[in-house]
Amino acid sequence: ELEAAKKAAAEGGGGGGGGGEGPAAAPSEADTEAMAEMQKQLEEARNALANADNSGPKDNSQQEELEKQREQYAKRGISLMEFESNTTKPHFVNLDEDPFRSKRFLYILKEAETTTFGPKCDCSPPSFSLKRDHCSVEPFDDGSFILIGGAGDTFLNGKYVGNGERVALAPYDWVAMGTEMMLFSTPGKNPDAEPDMDSVFEAFQEAVETRATAGGGGEGGGGEDAAMAKRIEE
């Protein structure tokens, strides 16, 4: 299952980039604690959103919890769908095989500037599978966007994007950063229908398996991708 593959990739330190810089350093104790706290907050946000969805009007305690989570996530470039569902700005929305976990969080891109993803970057998804300067998105005056590969494993619609590679990014393209799946959205320019989610996750699994077979990843990525692909098949 994809969830098991995510755990395997996280335990392996994340997918390797195309760099050949040697194995990535293990996260420090401080980083581990920070990620554990972030994941705890993530679960609290999910619970708060579930309560808000299922119980009608929110009481003061629910609203306060949501506001607290909103502030914490904003520091990491993450927005809650509860507050930003009507945004008109280009953004990524998280995808997950579990419908409850899917489309809960947005990563709104910076205006007229490049947005970088990864720990301690503009947008920091809560996953050890991402590396600092994992990848980035560059906007242009004509409304187009370019996805730029960086230090970590990145896939666009199932195609691997290497370090420094620049590829066009279109509305409703799906991107995998490490094990984090996202859908690109440009409100007002999106196609009429979103891609089929089952097909998206199947394509991601196939892409990981293909890269593992090819032995890709100069930072020990081939072995990690192979382990991830094996877990997917189970």
C-alpha positions as CSV (number, residue, x, y, z in Angstrom):
1,E,0.0,0.0,0.0
2,L,1.1,3.6,-0.6
3,E,0.9,4.4,3.1
4,A,3.4,1.6,3.9
5,A,5.6,2.9,1.1
6,K,5.5,6.3,2.6
7,K,6.7,4.9,6.0
8,A,9.4,3.0,4.3
9,A,10.7,6.0,2.4
10,A,10.6,8.1,5.6
11,E,12.6,5.5,7.5
12,G,15.1,5.4,4.7
13,G,15.7,9.1,5.0
14,G,13.7,10.1,1.9
15,G,14.3,9.5,-1.7
16,G,17.6,10.4,-3.3
17,G,18.2,13.2,-5.6
18,G,20.3,13.1,-8.8
19,G,23.3,14.6,-7.1
20,G,25.8,11.9,-6.2
21,E,26.6,13.6,-2.9
22,G,26.6,10.4,-0.8
23,P,23.9,9.3,1.7
24,A,21.9,12.0,3.3
25,A,22.7,12.7,6.9
26,A,20.3,11.2,9.5
27,P,18.0,13.8,11.0
28,S,19.2,15.3,14.3
29,E,17.4,14.7,17.5
30,A,16.1,18.3,17.4
31,D,14.8,17.8,13.8
32,T,13.2,14.5,14.8
33,E,11.4,16.2,17.8
34,A,10.3,19.1,15.6
35,M,8.9,16.7,13.0
36,A,7.1,14.7,15.7
37,E,5.5,17.9,17.0
38,M,4.5,18.9,13.5
39,Q,2.9,15.5,12.9
40,K,1.1,15.8,16.2
41,Q,-0.2,19.2,15.1
42,L,-1.2,17.7,11.8
43,E,-3.4,15.1,13.5
44,E,-4.9,17.7,15.8
45,A,-5.8,19.8,12.7
46,R,-7.4,16.8,11.0
47,N,-9.4,16.1,14.1
48,A,-10.5,19.7,14.4
49,L,-11.5,19.8,10.7
50,A,-13.4,16.5,11.1
51,N,-15.4,18.0,14.0
52,A,-16.0,21.1,12.1
53,D,-17.3,19.2,9.1
54,N,-19.5,16.8,11.0
55,S,-21.1,18.9,13.7
56,G,-22.6,21.9,11.9
57,P,-21.8,25.4,13.3
58,K,-18.5,25.5,15.1
59,D,-18.5,26.4,18.8
60,N,-15.8,28.7,20.3
61,S,-13.5,25.9,21.3
62,Q,-13.5,24.4,17.8
63,Q,-12.9,27.8,16.3
64,E,-10.0,28.5,18.6
65,E,-8.4,25.2,17.8
66,L,-8.7,25.8,14.1
67,E,-7.2,29.3,14.5
68,K,-4.3,27.9,16.5
69,Q,-3.6,25.3,13.8
70,R,-3.9,28.0,11.2
71,E,-1.2,30.1,12.8
72,Q,1.1,27.1,13.3
73,Y,0.8,25.9,9.8
74,A,1.2,29.4,8.3
75,K,4.7,29.5,9.7
76,R,5.6,26.6,7.4
77,G,3.8,27.9,4.3
78,I,0.8,25.6,4.8
79,S,-2.8,26.8,4.7
80,L,-5.9,24.9,6.0
81,M,-8.6,24.2,3.4
82,E,-11.1,25.2,6.0
83,F,-10.0,28.8,5.7
84,E,-8.6,29.0,2.1
85,S,-11.0,26.9,0.0
86,N,-12.0,30.0,-2.0
87,T,-8.5,31.2,-2.7
88,T,-7.9,32.6,-6.2
89,K,-4.1,32.2,-5.9
90,P,-2.2,29.4,-7.7
91,H,-1.5,26.6,-5.2
92,F,-0.9,22.9,-4.5
93,V,-3.4,20.8,-2.6
94,N,-2.4,17.7,-0.7
95,L,-3.6,14.3,-2.0
96,D,-4.0,11.1,0.0
97,E,-5.5,7.7,-0.7
98,D,-7.5,8.2,2.5
99,P,-10.3,10.6,1.5
100,F,-10.4,12.1,5.0
101,R,-6.7,13.1,4.7
102,S,-6.9,14.3,1.1
103,K,-7.4,17.9,0.1
104,R,-7.1,19.3,3.7
105,F,-4.0,21.5,3.2
106,L,-2.9,24.0,0.6
107,Y,0.5,25.3,-0.4
108,I,-0.1,28.7,-1.8
109,L,2.6,29.9,-4.2
110,K,4.4,33.3,-3.7
111,E,3.4,36.0,-6.1
112,A,6.0,37.0,-8.7
113,E,8.7,35.0,-6.9
114,T,10.0,31.4,-6.9
115,T,8.5,29.2,-4.2
116,T,10.8,26.6,-2.7
117,F,9.7,23.4,-1.0
118,G,11.4,21.5,1.8
119,P,12.4,21.8,5.4
120,K,13.1,25.4,6.4
121,C,11.9,26.6,3.0
122,D,8.9,28.7,1.8
123,C,6.6,25.6,2.1
124,S,7.6,22.8,4.4
125,P,5.3,19.7,4.2
126,P,5.5,17.6,7.4
127,S,7.5,14.7,6.0
128,F,11.0,13.4,6.4
129,S,10.9,12.4,2.7
130,L,11.5,16.0,1.7
131,K,14.9,17.6,1.7
132,R,15.8,21.2,2.0
133,D,15.5,22.9,-1.5
134,H,13.7,19.7,-2.6
135,C,12.2,21.5,-5.6
136,S,10.7,24.8,-6.6
137,V,8.1,26.5,-8.7
138,E,8.8,29.6,-10.8
139,P,6.0,31.9,-12.1
140,F,6.1,34.0,-15.2
141,D,4.2,37.2,-16.2
142,D,2.1,35.3,-18.8
143,G,0.6,33.2,-16.1
144,S,2.7,30.1,-16.8
145,F,4.7,28.1,-14.3
146,I,7.9,26.0,-14.3
147,L,8.7,23.2,-11.9
148,I,12.4,23.0,-11.1
149,G,13.9,19.8,-9.8
150,G,16.1,20.2,-6.7
151,A,17.8,18.1,-4.0
152,G,15.1,15.5,-3.6
153,D,13.0,13.0,-5.6
154,T,10.3,14.8,-7.6
155,F,7.8,13.5,-10.1
156,L,5.5,15.4,-12.4
157,N,2.6,13.3,-13.8
158,G,4.8,10.2,-13.2
159,K,7.9,11.6,-14.9
160,Y,11.0,12.0,-12.8
161,V,12.3,15.6,-12.6
162,G,16.1,15.7,-12.0
163,N,18.1,18.3,-10.1
164,G,18.1,21.5,-12.1
165,E,15.7,20.2,-14.7
166,R,12.9,22.7,-15.7
167,V,9.5,21.4,-16.9
168,A,6.3,23.2,-17.6
169,L,3.6,22.9,-14.9
170,A,0.0,23.0,-15.9
171,P,-3.3,23.2,-14.0
172,Y,-4.3,19.9,-12.5
173,D,-0.8,18.4,-13.0
174,W,0.1,16.1,-10.1
175,V,3.4,16.4,-8.4
176,A,5.1,14.0,-5.9
177,M,7.7,15.5,-3.6
178,G,9.3,12.5,-1.9
179,T,6.1,10.7,-0.7
180,E,4.0,13.8,-0.5
181,M,1.4,13.9,-3.3
182,M,-0.1,17.2,-4.5
183,L,-2.4,18.5,-7.2
184,F,-1.5,21.9,-8.9
185,S,-4.4,24.3,-9.1
186,T,-4.7,27.7,-10.8
187,P,-8.3,28.9,-9.9
188,G,-10.1,30.2,-13.0
189,K,-7.8,28.2,-15.4
190,N,-8.3,24.7,-14.2
191,P,-9.8,22.0,-16.5
192,D,-13.4,21.1,-16.0
193,A,-12.6,17.8,-14.3
194,E,-9.8,16.7,-11.9
195,P,-7.7,13.7,-12.8
196,D,-8.9,10.4,-11.5
197,M,-7.3,9.9,-8.1
198,D,-7.0,6.1,-8.4
199,S,-5.1,6.6,-11.6
200,V,-2.9,9.2,-10.1
201,F,-1.8,6.9,-7.3
202,E,-1.3,4.0,-9.6
203,A,0.9,6.2,-11.9
204,F,3.0,7.3,-8.9
205,Q,3.5,3.7,-7.8
206,E,4.6,2.7,-11.3
207,A,7.0,5.7,-11.5
208,V,8.6,4.7,-8.2
209,E,9.0,1.1,-9.4
210,T,10.5,2.3,-12.7
211,R,13.0,4.5,-11.0
212,A,14.0,1.7,-8.6
213,T,14.5,-0.7,-11.5
214,A,16.7,1.9,-13.3
215,G,18.7,2.3,-10.1
216,G,18.1,6.1,-10.1
217,G,19.2,8.4,-7.3
218,G,22.8,9.5,-6.7
219,E,22.4,9.8,-3.0
220,G,21.5,6.2,-2.2
221,G,18.2,6.8,-3.9
222,G,18.2,3.5,-5.9
223,G,18.2,1.3,-2.8
224,E,15.6,3.5,-1.1
225,D,13.4,3.5,-4.2
226,A,13.7,-0.3,-4.5
227,A,12.6,-0.7,-0.9
228,M,9.8,1.7,-1.4
229,A,8.6,-0.2,-4.6
230,K,8.8,-3.5,-2.7
231,R,6.5,-2.2,0.0
232,I,4.1,-0.9,-2.7
233,E,3.8,-4.4,-4.2
234,E,2.9,-6.0,-0.8
